[in-house]
């Protein structure tokens, strides 16, 4: 038997651009105790989980790149396991009916289910209370070109080091910095946040920076595993 579940906490992505933007649901005047209660409910409600392909990432680009790959359900609602992060770190508003259900409901369901997003979409459309910047789909993933000018500041290398700590570079970071200091030019493929401020800081320190987002074709190749983040080239 197929279960019918109500989806909550799903955000826009490349395949579903019509989903809500979390930047419109930030409620900054939440009481701290209330926030803690919501987080407790999200993290301790009796649930059943379903693993999905790929790990979720924070649409605010706060540095949380691995927010789980599961959907959780209490048999009535279903939500991504990373939803608690949005409440804890970004004070996202959630439906009262959903929160009350976490306290009171749990129903056994089959492994086959259909998600209805109408409740969530309607709630988000009626509660647009903020306009914070978030990062959409492939707009922040692409090719970053960095070139050192003759008058570059030594401080620029430190800024690059600090910036790349937040990217999916891993062991490639040292290669990137070494190539930059030896060749004075490097191209890096990655997903970036804080890019605008990074470019401003670089220009102040004698470094030329250009960012070209993935084309739709490149993004689909990335999703299919044909393009890997962390690539360094000329």
C-alpha positions in Angstrom: 0.0 0.0 0.0 1.4 3.4 -1.0 1.4 6.0 1.8 0.5 9.7 1.3 2.8 12.1 3.1 2.9 15.9 3.5 6.2 17.3 2.6 7.8 20.1 4.8 11.2 21.8 4.6 12.0 21.3 0.9 13.9 24.1 -0.8 14.5 25.1 -4.4 17.1 23.1 -6.4 18.1 22.8 -10.0 15.4 20.2 -10.8 12.7 21.9 -8.7 13.2 25.7 -9.0 9.6 26.3 -8.0 10.2 25.1 -4.4 10.4 27.8 -1.7 13.5 29.9 -0.9 14.5 29.7 2.8 15.7 33.3 2.7 12.0 34.4 2.8 11.2 32.5 6.0 13.8 33.9 8.5 12.2 35.1 11.8 14.9 36.9 13.7 12.8 37.6 16.9 12.3 34.0 17.9 12.6 33.3 21.6 15.7 31.2 22.3 13.7 28.7 24.3 11.2 28.3 21.5 14.0 27.6 19.0 15.4 25.0 21.4 12.0 23.3 21.7 11.6 23.1 17.9 15.1 21.7 17.5 14.4 19.1 20.2 11.2 18.0 18.4 13.0 17.7 15.1 15.8 15.7 16.5 13.9 13.5 18.9 10.5 12.8 17.3 9.8 9.2 16.6 10.4 8.7 12.9 11.1 6.3 10.1 13.9 7.3 7.7 14.5 6.8 4.0 18.0 7.2 2.5 18.2 9.3 -0.7 20.9 9.9 -3.3 23.4 12.7 -2.5 23.8 14.8 0.5 21.9 18.0 1.2 23.7 21.4 1.5 22.7 24.6 3.2 21.1 27.1 0.8 22.5 29.9 2.9 26.0 28.6 2.2 27.0 28.9 5.8 29.6 26.1 5.5 27.3 23.1 6.1 27.9 21.0 3.1 26.9 17.6 4.5 23.4 17.8 6.1 22.5 14.2 5.6 20.9 12.2 2.8 17.8 11.0 4.6 14.1 11.9 4.7 12.4 11.5 8.0 8.7 10.8 8.5 6.3 10.4 11.4 3.8 8.8 9.1 1.9 12.0 8.4 4.7 14.5 7.5 8.0 14.0 5.8 11.0 16.3 5.9 14.8 16.3 5.1 17.0 15.4 8.1 18.9 18.7 7.7 15.8 20.8 8.5 16.9 21.2 12.2 20.0 23.0 10.9 17.8 25.7 9.3 16.0 26.3 12.5 19.1 26.3 14.7 21.4 28.3 12.5 19.0 30.5 10.4 15.8 30.7 12.5 13.5 29.4 9.8 9.8 29.6 10.5 7.9 26.2 10.3 4.2 25.4 10.3 2.5 25.0 13.7 0.5 22.0 12.5 3.7 20.2 11.6 5.4 20.9 14.9 2.3 19.8 16.9 2.3 16.6 14.8 5.9 15.9 15.8 4.8 15.9 19.4 1.8 13.8 19.1 1.8 11.6 16.0 3.5 8.5 14.7 2.0 6.1 12.2 3.6 3.1 10.6 3.9 3.4 6.8 5.1 1.3 4.0 8.3 1.8 2.1 6.4 3.2 -0.9 5.1 6.8 -0.5 3.9 9.8 -2.4 4.8 13.3 -1.1 2.2 16.1 -1.4 4.0 19.5 -1.3 0.8 21.7 -1.5 0.6 22.3 2.3 4.3 23.4 2.4 4.1 25.6 -0.7 0.9 27.3 0.6 2.5 28.0 4.0 5.7 29.5 2.4 3.7 31.7 0.0 1.7 33.1 2.9 4.6 33.7 5.2 7.3 35.6 3.2 8.7 37.5 6.1 12.3 38.2 5.0 14.5 38.7 2.0 17.8 37.2 2.8 20.3 36.2 0.1 20.6 32.5 -0.7 22.4 30.6 -3.3 20.4 29.0 -6.1 21.2 25.8 -8.0 24.2 26.1 -10.2 24.7 29.9 -9.8 27.4 29.5 -7.3 29.2 26.5 -8.8 31.6 26.9 -11.7 35.1 28.0 -12.7 37.1 30.4 -10.5 40.0 32.2 -12.2 42.7 33.8 -10.0 45.6 35.8 -11.3 48.3 37.5 -9.3 49.3 40.9 -10.5 52.9 42.1 -10.2 51.9 44.2 -7.2 49.9 41.6 -5.3 50.0 41.7 -1.5 51.4 38.8 0.5 48.1 39.1 2.5 46.3 37.8 -0.6 47.7 34.3 -0.2 46.3 34.3 3.4 42.9 35.4 2.1 43.0 32.6 -0.5 43.9 30.1 2.1 41.1 31.2 4.4 38.6 31.3 1.5 39.4 27.8 0.2 39.0 26.3 3.7 35.3 26.5 3.0 35.4 24.8 -0.4 35.5 21.2 -1.5 39.3 21.3 -2.1 40.7 19.0 0.6 44.3 18.0 -0.3 44.1 20.1 -3.5 44.3 23.4 -1.5 48.1 23.2 -1.3 48.4 22.4 -5.0 46.2 25.4 -5.7 48.3 27.8 -3.7 51.6 26.4 -5.0 50.4 26.6 -8.6 49.2 30.1 -8.1 52.5 31.3 -6.6 54.6 29.6 -9.2 52.5 30.3 -12.4 50.7 33.4 -11.1 47.5 32.0 -12.6 45.1 29.2 -11.7 41.6 27.9 -12.5 39.7 26.1 -9.9 36.4 24.2 -10.3 34.2 24.3 -7.2 31.1 25.4 -5.4 31.6 28.7 -3.7 29.9 30.8 -1.1 31.0 34.2 0.1 32.3 34.8 -3.4 31.3 38.4 -3.8 33.3 39.5 -0.7 36.2 37.3 -1.7 36.5 39.0 -5.1 36.4 42.4 -3.4 39.1 41.4 -0.9 41.3 40.0 -3.8 41.0 43.2 -5.9 42.1 45.2 -2.8 45.2 43.0 -2.6 46.3 43.1 -6.2 44.7 39.9 -7.4 42.4 39.5 -10.4 39.5 37.2 -9.9 36.8 36.1 -12.3 34.0 33.6 -11.8 32.1 31.8 -14.6 29.1 29.7 -13.4 28.5 26.4 -14.9 26.3 26.3 -17.9 23.2 24.1 -17.7 25.1 21.4 -19.7 28.1 21.5 -17.3 25.8 21.4 -14.3 24.1 18.2 -15.6 27.5 16.7 -16.3 28.5 17.5 -12.7 25.3 15.9 -11.3 26.0 12.8 -13.4 29.6 12.6 -12.1 31.3 13.6 -15.3 32.7 16.8 -13.8 34.3 16.6 -10.3 34.7 19.6 -8.0 38.2 20.4 -6.9 39.8 20.3 -10.3 42.7 22.6 -10.8 43.8 23.7 -14.3 45.2 26.5 -16.4 
